[in-house]
Amino acid sequence: MGIKEDVLGIICKTLDVKEEEVAPDKTLYDSLGVDSTEMVELRVAINKSLEINLEGNEITNRHSPNQIIEIVAQKK
């Protein structure tokens, strides 16, 4: 799988949503109501699954899935 598929899979698993529910260009807050606690869980899951080190403020609920994918791609 590529980074896009990996990140989308982690988002779906961590937030317990179906891929169809994830709007690629809307913020996670606007599209799914993701709060800061869920974002911490998501960041930890991405770091662990993809063996990278995203800092606390690198991804927030004001980022869209596509923006998160771009940030992760820069770390790989």
The 8 nearest C-alpha neighbors of each residue, nearest first, counted from 0:
[[1, 4, 5, 2, 3, 6, 8, 7],
 [2, 0, 4, 3, 5, 6, 72, 7],
 [1, 3, 5, 4, 6, 72, 0, 68],
 [4, 2, 6, 5, 1, 68, 7, 65],
 [3, 5, 7, 1, 2, 6, 8, 0],
 [6, 4, 2, 8, 3, 7, 1, 9],
 [5, 7, 9, 3, 8, 4, 2, 10],
 [8, 6, 10, 4, 9, 5, 3, 11],
 [7, 9, 5, 11, 6, 10, 4, 12],
 [8, 10, 6, 12, 7, 11, 13, 5],
 [11, 9, 7, 13, 8, 12, 14, 6],
 [12, 10, 16, 8, 15, 14, 9, 13],
 [11, 13, 15, 9, 10, 14, 8, 16],
 [14, 12, 10, 15, 11, 9, 41, 40],
 [13, 15, 11, 16, 12, 10, 37, 41],
 [16, 14, 12, 11, 13, 17, 10, 9],
 [17, 15, 11, 14, 20, 18, 12, 21],
 [16, 18, 19, 20, 11, 15, 21, 12],
 [17, 19, 20, 21, 11, 16, 7, 8],
 [20, 18, 17, 21, 22, 16, 11, 23],
 [21, 19, 18, 17, 22, 16, 31, 30],
 [20, 22, 18, 19, 23, 30, 17, 31],
 [21, 23, 25, 24, 20, 30, 64, 19],
 [24, 22, 64, 65, 25, 21, 63, 26],
 [23, 25, 63, 22, 65, 64, 26, 66],
 [26, 24, 63, 22, 30, 23, 29, 27],
 [27, 25, 63, 62, 61, 29, 28, 30],
 [26, 28, 60, 30, 31, 29, 33, 63],
 [27, 29, 32, 33, 60, 26, 31, 30],
 [30, 28, 26, 27, 32, 31, 25, 33],
 [29, 31, 27, 28, 25, 26, 32, 22],
 [32, 30, 27, 33, 28, 29, 21, 20],
 [33, 31, 28, 29, 30, 34, 27, 60],
 [32, 34, 28, 31, 27, 60, 37, 35],
 [35, 33, 37, 36, 32, 38, 60, 28],
 [34, 36, 38, 37, 39, 60, 33, 59],
 [37, 35, 39, 38, 34, 40, 33, 41],
 [36, 38, 40, 39, 35, 34, 41, 33],
 [39, 37, 41, 35, 40, 36, 42, 60],
 [38, 40, 42, 36, 41, 37, 43, 35],
 [41, 39, 37, 43, 38, 42, 44, 36],
 [40, 42, 38, 44, 39, 43, 13, 37],
 [43, 41, 39, 45, 44, 40, 38, 46],
 [42, 44, 46, 40, 41, 45, 47, 39],
 [45, 43, 41, 47, 42, 46, 48, 40],
 [46, 44, 42, 48, 47, 43, 49, 41],
 [47, 45, 51, 43, 50, 52, 44, 49],
 [46, 48, 44, 50, 45, 49, 43, 51],
 [49, 47, 45, 50, 46, 44, 9, 51],
 [48, 50, 46, 51, 47, 45, 5, 44],
 [51, 49, 47, 46, 48, 52, 45, 75],
 [52, 50, 46, 49, 53, 74, 75, 47],
 [53, 51, 46, 54, 50, 74, 47, 45],
 [52, 54, 57, 46, 51, 55, 42, 58],
 [53, 55, 57, 56, 52, 58, 42, 46],
 [56, 54, 57, 53, 58, 39, 42, 59],
 [55, 57, 58, 54, 59, 53, 39, 42],
 [58, 56, 54, 55, 53, 59, 70, 67],
 [59, 57, 56, 62, 67, 55, 60, 42],
 [60, 58, 61, 62, 38, 56, 57, 35],
 [59, 61, 28, 27, 62, 33, 38, 26],
 [62, 60, 26, 59, 28, 27, 63, 58],
 [63, 61, 26, 60, 59, 66, 27, 58],
 [62, 64, 26, 25, 66, 24, 65, 27],
 [63, 65, 67, 23, 66, 68, 24, 62],
 [66, 64, 68, 63, 67, 23, 24, 69],
 [67, 65, 69, 63, 68, 64, 62, 70],
 [66, 68, 64, 70, 69, 65, 71, 63],
 [67, 69, 65, 71, 66, 70, 3, 72],
 [70, 68, 72, 66, 67, 71, 65, 73],
 [71, 69, 67, 73, 72, 68, 66, 74],
 [70, 72, 74, 68, 73, 69, 67, 75],
 [73, 71, 69, 75, 74, 70, 68, 2],
 [74, 72, 70, 71, 75, 69, 68, 67],
 [75, 73, 71, 72, 51, 70, 52, 53],
 [74, 72, 73, 71, 51, 49, 50, 2]]
